[in-house]
Amino acid sequence: MEMLLMGACLSMFGLAVMCLAFGAATRDERPDESAGLEKPMEAVKTAAPERFFVDPLLIPVAAHTRVPIEALLLQLENHVRLEQAAAESYMRAPNAALLHSRTMSTLVN
């Protein structure tokens, strides 16, 4: 009986903590408090430039490095054919060696 009461008390305590966490997560900010915080934040923004995120380096992609879509589709079709052949050979005679072997595809499984 004591264990049942202890479980019930812990459950109620957990429920109370979850209610407090949910209430804190969904609470709206009050407009009078947020108005007082905006002015000091504007002063900080104008005083120091933002340097947290660095500008990304723009690396130009050369025109000769682009692969035509037809070549990618042919490579993908070849990969699918090889994977289907591997699956069919496994279904004919299933064993652990065929299950964990790699196919001849250039794409990584």
C-alpha positions as YAML, in Angstrom:
chain: A
units: angstrom
residues:
- id: 1
  name: MET
  ca: [0.00, 0.00, 0.00]
- id: 2
  name: GLU
  ca: [2.87, 2.35, 0.80]
- id: 3
  name: MET
  ca: [4.43, 1.69, -2.59]
- id: 4
  name: LEU
  ca: [1.16, 2.52, -4.31]
- id: 5
  name: LEU
  ca: [0.89, 5.81, -2.40]
- id: 6
  name: MET
  ca: [4.53, 6.61, -3.19]
- id: 7
  name: GLY
  ca: [3.89, 5.97, -6.89]
- id: 8
  name: ALA
  ca: [0.80, 8.16, -6.82]
- id: 9
  name: CYS
  ca: [2.69, 10.99, -5.08]
- id: 10
  name: LEU
  ca: [5.57, 10.81, -7.55]
- id: 11
  name: SER
  ca: [3.12, 10.79, -10.44]
- id: 12
  name: MET
  ca: [1.40, 13.90, -9.12]
- id: 13
  name: PHE
  ca: [4.77, 15.59, -8.61]
- id: 14
  name: GLY
  ca: [5.77, 14.72, -12.16]
- id: 15
  name: LEU
  ca: [2.47, 16.06, -13.46]
- id: 16
  name: ALA
  ca: [2.99, 19.32, -11.56]
- id: 17
  name: VAL
  ca: [6.50, 19.73, -13.01]
- id: 18
  name: MET
  ca: [5.21, 19.03, -16.53]
- id: 19
  name: CYS
  ca: [2.40, 21.59, -16.09]
- id: 20
  name: LEU
  ca: [4.90, 24.22, -14.95]
- id: 21
  name: ALA
  ca: [7.22, 23.48, -17.88]
- id: 22
  name: PHE
  ca: [4.34, 23.61, -20.36]
- id: 23
  name: GLY
  ca: [3.06, 26.85, -18.88]
- id: 24
  name: ALA
  ca: [6.51, 28.43, -19.10]
- id: 25
  name: ALA
  ca: [6.94, 27.30, -22.70]
- id: 26
  name: THR
  ca: [3.60, 28.65, -23.91]
- id: 27
  name: ARG
  ca: [3.51, 31.87, -21.90]
- id: 28
  name: ASP
  ca: [3.17, 35.10, -23.89]
- id: 29
  name: GLU
  ca: [5.54, 38.00, -23.24]
- id: 30
  name: ARG
  ca: [4.04, 41.06, -21.67]
- id: 31
  name: PRO
  ca: [4.17, 44.14, -23.91]
- id: 32
  name: ASP
  ca: [5.30, 46.54, -21.16]
- id: 33
  name: GLU
  ca: [8.35, 44.38, -20.32]
- id: 34
  name: SER
  ca: [9.34, 43.82, -23.94]
- id: 35
  name: ALA
  ca: [9.14, 47.57, -24.69]
- id: 36
  name: GLY
  ca: [11.69, 48.28, -21.96]
- id: 37
  name: LEU
  ca: [14.06, 45.62, -23.32]
- id: 38
  name: GLU
  ca: [14.02, 46.80, -26.94]
- id: 39
  name: LYS
  ca: [15.77, 50.13, -26.36]
- id: 40
  name: PRO
  ca: [18.92, 48.75, -24.70]
- id: 41
  name: MET
  ca: [19.14, 46.00, -27.33]
- id: 42
  name: GLU
  ca: [19.05, 48.58, -30.13]
- id: 43
  name: ALA
  ca: [21.94, 50.44, -28.51]
- id: 44
  name: VAL
  ca: [23.96, 47.24, -28.34]
- id: 45
  name: LYS
  ca: [23.21, 46.40, -31.97]
- id: 46
  name: THR
  ca: [24.38, 49.78, -33.21]
- id: 47
  name: ALA
  ca: [27.50, 49.76, -31.05]
- id: 48
  name: ALA
  ca: [28.92, 46.39, -32.16]
- id: 49
  name: PRO
  ca: [28.45, 44.84, -35.59]
- id: 50
  name: GLU
  ca: [27.23, 41.26, -35.69]
- id: 51
  name: ARG
  ca: [30.20, 38.93, -36.04]
- id: 52
  name: PHE
  ca: [28.78, 35.66, -34.79]
- id: 53
  name: PHE
  ca: [28.15, 34.28, -38.27]
- id: 54
  name: VAL
  ca: [31.03, 34.76, -40.65]
- id: 55
  name: ASP
  ca: [30.24, 35.51, -44.26]
- id: 56
  name: PRO
  ca: [30.46, 32.23, -46.19]
- id: 57
  name: LEU
  ca: [33.19, 31.88, -48.76]
- id: 58
  name: LEU
  ca: [31.76, 31.87, -52.23]
- id: 59
  name: ILE
  ca: [33.54, 29.25, -54.29]
- id: 60
  name: PRO
  ca: [32.67, 29.57, -57.96]
- id: 61
  name: VAL
  ca: [31.68, 26.33, -59.60]
- id: 62
  name: ALA
  ca: [33.41, 25.91, -62.92]
- id: 63
  name: ALA
  ca: [31.24, 25.08, -65.89]
- id: 64
  name: HIS
  ca: [33.29, 21.99, -66.75]
- id: 65
  name: THR
  ca: [32.74, 20.37, -63.34]
- id: 66
  name: ARG
  ca: [28.97, 20.20, -63.76]
- id: 67
  name: VAL
  ca: [27.70, 16.77, -64.74]
- id: 68
  name: PRO
  ca: [24.79, 16.54, -67.16]
- id: 69
  name: ILE
  ca: [21.57, 15.15, -65.74]
- id: 70
  name: GLU
  ca: [21.53, 12.33, -68.30]
- id: 71
  name: ALA
  ca: [24.85, 11.00, -66.97]
- id: 72
  name: LEU
  ca: [23.54, 11.06, -63.42]
- id: 73
  name: LEU
  ca: [20.36, 9.25, -64.47]
- id: 74
  name: LEU
  ca: [22.36, 6.55, -66.27]
- id: 75
  name: GLN
  ca: [24.55, 6.05, -63.22]
- id: 76
  name: LEU
  ca: [21.49, 5.84, -60.97]
- id: 77
  name: GLU
  ca: [19.77, 3.33, -63.30]
- id: 78
  name: ASN
  ca: [22.93, 1.20, -63.35]
- id: 79
  name: HIS
  ca: [23.04, 1.27, -59.54]
- id: 80
  name: VAL
  ca: [19.39, 0.22, -59.31]
- id: 81
  name: ARG
  ca: [19.95, -2.67, -61.75]
- id: 82
  name: LEU
  ca: [22.94, -3.91, -59.76]
- id: 83
  name: GLU
  ca: [21.03, -3.67, -56.47]
- id: 84
  name: GLN
  ca: [18.10, -5.59, -57.96]
- id: 85
  name: ALA
  ca: [20.46, -8.28, -59.26]
- id: 86
  name: ALA
  ca: [22.02, -8.59, -55.81]
- id: 87
  name: ALA
  ca: [18.57, -8.89, -54.22]
- id: 88
  name: GLU
  ca: [17.51, -11.55, -56.74]
- id: 89
  name: SER
  ca: [20.67, -13.60, -56.15]
- id: 90
  name: TYR
  ca: [20.03, -13.40, -52.41]
- id: 91
  name: MET
  ca: [16.42, -14.51, -52.83]
- id: 92
  name: ARG
  ca: [17.53, -17.53, -54.92]
- id: 93
  name: ALA
  ca: [19.94, -18.79, -52.24]
- id: 94
  name: PRO
  ca: [19.85, -16.76, -49.03]
- id: 95
  name: ASN
  ca: [22.95, -16.87, -46.84]
- id: 96
  name: ALA
  ca: [24.88, -14.47, -44.65]
- id: 97
  name: ALA
  ca: [27.72, -14.01, -47.14]
- id: 98
  name: LEU
  ca: [25.37, -12.68, -49.84]
- id: 99
  name: LEU
  ca: [23.49, -10.56, -47.35]
- id: 100
  name: HIS
  ca: [26.58, -8.63, -46.25]
- id: 101
  name: SER
  ca: [28.45, -8.50, -49.57]
- id: 102
  name: ARG
  ca: [28.82, -5.34, -51.60]
- id: 103
  name: THR
  ca: [27.53, -4.92, -55.12]
- id: 104
  name: MET
  ca: [29.62, -3.82, -58.08]
- id: 105
  name: SER
  ca: [27.96, -0.40, -58.06]
- id: 106
  name: THR
  ca: [30.15, 2.69, -57.84]
- id: 107
  name: LEU
  ca: [27.56, 4.39, -55.64]
- id: 108
  name: VAL
  ca: [27.87, 3.77, -51.90]
- id: 109
  name: ASN
  ca: [25.00, 1.76, -50.43]
...
